[in-house]
Amino acid sequence: MLRREAFRLPRHPASVGFARYRVRQHLASWGHASNDEMTERVVLLASELAANVVRHGPILEREFELAVTARADGSCFIAVSDESPTQPVLHDVPTGDDEKGRGLHLVDQLAQTWGVRPRGRHGKTVWALVRHPRPHTVAGLQKPCR
């Protein structure tokens, strides 16, 4: 792990936009351009995972945690933790008329891999890994994501 930023957000629709802002801000401070492919993927995944907590999280849950980790191999790891033990399910591909069900398909398409880690009676963490599309190399060695 090279750098990790974690923050708690209220379970409120406005938190989704704020999550995008904070993740973009953190990536910029680590040297990622605001409109590069890596930044856009990580921001969109963080937004989708946060939106899922806001939409489907427990009624009494007040906050959730979002963490972004820039790893030494140039990849970024996004994790969103909530108090619900209910695991997200990737359903059949939604049709054009479906109003819901696209979020996890988007996560599945954008992330190198993703999954769910149970936290016992403290809910779960949904995570996604994004690899840098063009790993940086210096003298044949990979340069870490800043």
C-alpha positions as CSV (number, residue, x, y, z in Angstrom):
1,M,0.0,0.0,0.0
2,L,1.3,3.4,-0.9
3,R,-1.4,5.8,0.2
4,R,-4.9,5.3,1.8
5,E,-7.6,7.8,2.5
6,A,-10.8,6.9,4.4
7,F,-13.7,9.0,5.4
8,R,-17.2,8.6,6.8
9,L,-20.2,10.0,5.1
10,P,-23.8,10.4,6.2
11,R,-26.2,7.9,4.5
12,H,-27.8,10.7,2.4
13,P,-28.2,11.2,-1.4
14,A,-25.9,14.3,-1.2
15,S,-23.1,12.1,0.0
16,V,-22.7,10.4,-3.4
17,G,-21.6,13.7,-5.0
18,F,-19.4,14.5,-2.1
19,A,-17.8,11.1,-2.3
20,R,-17.0,11.7,-6.0
21,Y,-15.5,15.1,-5.1
22,R,-13.4,13.7,-2.2
23,V,-12.1,10.7,-4.2
24,R,-11.1,13.0,-7.2
25,Q,-9.4,15.4,-4.7
26,H,-7.4,12.5,-3.2
27,L,-6.4,11.1,-6.6
28,A,-5.3,14.6,-7.7
29,S,-3.1,15.0,-4.6
30,W,-1.5,11.6,-5.5
31,G,-0.6,12.9,-9.0
32,H,-3.5,11.7,-11.1
33,A,-4.8,14.0,-13.8
34,S,-8.4,15.0,-13.1
35,N,-9.6,13.6,-16.4
36,D,-7.4,10.6,-17.0
37,E,-8.9,7.1,-17.5
38,M,-7.8,5.8,-14.1
39,T,-9.3,8.8,-12.2
40,E,-12.6,8.6,-14.1
41,R,-12.9,4.8,-13.4
42,V,-12.1,5.1,-9.7
43,V,-14.4,8.1,-9.2
44,L,-17.3,6.4,-11.0
45,L,-16.8,3.2,-9.0
46,A,-16.7,5.1,-5.7
47,S,-19.9,6.9,-6.8
48,E,-21.7,3.7,-7.6
49,L,-20.7,1.9,-4.4
50,A,-21.7,4.9,-2.3
51,A,-25.0,5.2,-4.2
52,N,-25.8,1.5,-3.4
53,V,-25.3,2.2,0.3
54,V,-27.6,5.2,0.2
55,R,-30.3,3.3,-1.7
56,H,-30.1,-0.1,-0.1
57,G,-28.4,0.4,3.3
58,P,-30.2,-0.2,6.6
59,I,-32.8,2.5,7.5
60,L,-31.2,3.2,10.9
61,E,-27.6,3.4,9.6
62,R,-26.4,7.0,9.9
63,E,-23.0,6.7,8.2
64,F,-20.9,4.6,5.9
65,E,-17.2,4.5,5.2
66,L,-15.4,5.0,1.9
67,A,-11.7,4.2,1.5
68,V,-9.4,4.7,-1.5
69,T,-6.0,3.1,-1.6
70,A,-3.3,3.9,-4.2
71,R,-1.2,0.7,-4.3
72,A,2.5,0.3,-5.1
73,D,1.7,-1.5,-8.4
74,G,-0.2,1.6,-9.8
75,S,-3.6,0.2,-9.1
76,C,-6.3,1.7,-6.9
77,F,-8.5,-0.1,-4.4
78,I,-12.0,1.3,-3.5
79,A,-13.9,0.0,-0.5
80,V,-17.3,1.0,0.9
81,S,-18.4,-0.4,4.2
82,D,-21.9,-0.3,5.7
83,E,-23.7,-2.0,8.6
84,S,-25.9,-4.2,6.4
85,P,-25.1,-7.9,6.3
86,T,-27.1,-8.2,3.0
87,Q,-24.8,-9.0,0.1
88,P,-25.2,-7.3,-3.2
89,V,-26.3,-9.5,-6.0
90,L,-25.4,-9.1,-9.7
91,H,-28.7,-9.8,-11.5
92,D,-29.3,-10.4,-15.2
93,V,-28.4,-7.5,-17.4
94,P,-31.1,-4.9,-17.2
95,T,-33.1,-4.0,-20.3
96,G,-33.7,-0.5,-21.6
97,D,-37.0,-0.2,-19.6
98,D,-35.5,-1.2,-16.2
99,E,-35.1,1.7,-13.8
100,K,-32.8,-0.2,-11.5
101,G,-30.1,-2.9,-11.5
102,R,-27.4,-1.1,-13.5
103,G,-25.0,-0.2,-10.7
104,L,-23.3,-3.5,-10.1
105,H,-23.1,-4.2,-13.8
106,L,-21.2,-0.9,-14.1
107,V,-18.9,-2.0,-11.3
108,D,-18.4,-5.4,-12.9
109,Q,-17.4,-3.7,-16.2
110,L,-15.1,-1.0,-14.9
111,A,-13.3,-2.9,-12.1
112,Q,-10.5,-5.4,-12.8
113,T,-12.2,-7.4,-10.0
114,W,-14.6,-6.7,-7.2
115,G,-16.2,-8.5,-4.3
116,V,-17.7,-8.4,-0.9
117,R,-16.0,-9.0,2.5
118,P,-18.3,-9.8,5.4
119,R,-17.5,-7.9,8.6
120,G,-19.4,-10.2,10.9
121,R,-22.1,-8.5,12.9
122,H,-20.7,-5.1,11.6
123,G,-22.0,-5.5,8.1
124,K,-19.9,-5.8,5.0
125,T,-17.4,-4.1,2.7
126,V,-17.9,-4.0,-1.0
127,W,-14.6,-3.4,-2.8
128,A,-13.3,-2.9,-6.3
129,L,-9.8,-2.9,-7.8
130,V,-8.8,-0.7,-10.8
131,R,-5.5,-1.4,-12.5
132,H,-3.7,1.5,-14.2
133,P,-4.4,1.1,-17.9
134,R,-0.7,1.9,-18.7
135,P,1.6,1.0,-15.9
136,H,4.5,3.4,-15.5
137,T,7.9,2.0,-15.7
138,V,11.3,3.3,-14.8
139,A,14.4,1.3,-15.8
140,G,12.1,-1.8,-16.2
141,L,10.5,-1.4,-12.8
142,Q,7.0,-0.3,-12.2
143,K,6.6,3.1,-10.7
144,P,4.0,3.3,-7.9
145,C,0.9,5.3,-8.3
146,R,1.5,8.6,-6.5
